[in-house]
Amino acid sequence: MKYPSPPSEDKTRAATAPLVTARKLIRPLLSARLEAERSLIEYMRTTDLPQEHPWAEIRHRLEDLALRRFTS
């Protein structure tokens, strides 16, 4: 049994996306990471979490991160 040969132009496939260089991805990636860190810090500061371990350690590390990243 022979299989049918594929058509010369396959219209069911989407066109391939253009290639993006790593340089164009880095700045938006780092910017998104910084925004995620800010959002996490804000969320953890406003959330009423227990004060016992491990939450106390998480809060402590979060404040260290905030001091390193967001103070001049």
Secondary structure, 3 states (H helix, E strand, C coil): CCCCCCCCCCCCCCCCCCCCCHHHHHHHHHHHHHHHHHHHHHHHHHCCCCCCCCHHHHHHHHHHHHHHHHCC
